Amino acid sequence: MEKAEENRTYDIIIIGGGIMGSATAYYLMKKDRNLKVAVVERDPTYERASTTLSAANIRIQFSLKENIQVSQYAFEALDRFEEEMAIDDERPNIAFRREGNLFLVDETGRSEAERAFQLQKSLGCPVAWWSTQEILEHYPLYDVSPFLGGTFGPQDGHLDAYAVLMGYKAKAKSLGAAFIADEVTGILKAGRRVSGVGLASGSSFTSDLVVNCAGAWAAEVAKTAGVEIPVIPVKRQIYALDTKVKPEGPLPLTILPSGLYFRTETGNLILLGKSMEDDPVGFSFTWDDKRFTELLWPELAEFIPAFDTLKIVRGWAGLYAVNTLDNNAILGEWPELKGLYLANGFSGHGLQQGPAVGRYISELLLGLKPALDLSAFSPVRILENKPLSEG
């Protein structure tokens, strides 16, 4: 990555070079190779990026129309990703494994699951409603007795998140975008519009278009411009497990009504996590094996009795950028500050929403008609305190 120099002027400055920033840079440069685009990233190793610390899941099973459409585009983009992101003869390998997502349904969640299923079907999604018998036929280790059945998305799956990020970044750079290793310490203003950014290195860049793609740090960045957005960093932990009993084949990402989720991982391991009410807010990356052994293992062993014998191979923690208003993305220009665009608050869905959001934000910045109308995610709802409903 480049080092910052004094007083550069850009057409567009993107704060944050994770999946959102890199995808936005790619779509901008794809549309106009003459643009001067700068992506400022404080951690070029991406050691603490939510993109690379995620469970890397891609799914179409949402209950809000726009979220489903965003995932439909993600599937399209990822199917051609390796070809589209090729540079000369080098192609990224994103290892997209369509092993499915299975959402277990109990009586409490039945009506909501049925509504979401019907919406997905109406939008052409290849989803199926499985009885408990059908689930057992595919995954005989499961104890499905407490459930009514489940919804299965056969095209859902997981991939190499780092490879996707690097694919977007490398392609954007090859098209002319500048990626700069520095930290934005302030969004600069001239009256009621942005005028650029100040950097930790002491430099400042000038632009009348600035995009906040700062992930879990989004609210801190926005606050430097006097903008308050309801995005907080919440620590989520993931565990890689080596079970004594091995499934006969790959397990899909299986989500219990409680929020516990797991899937098979490379090396015949099980990857497991769960979002919980007491997950700490803040920029902590420590992980705790007792959380698994005391809280999550009993629940896992109840659902898969054969997993009562296992060992933890490794674990890690990453950050969700949680939108506390409604857990949905905040996309578009902030109404009270001209030229400041937001792509924030993805609440754990950022990786899979990167392709559609990058394209959408680029279209807004360039004054083009969006290929997919995502105006439901406009920041206006933040000011009006009108949450979107996912269920």
Order of alpha helices (4+ residues) and beta strands (2+ residues): beta-beta-alpha-beta-alpha-beta-alpha-alpha-beta-alpha-beta-alpha-beta-beta-alpha-beta-beta-beta-beta-beta-alpha-beta-beta-beta-beta-alpha-beta-beta-beta-alpha-alpha
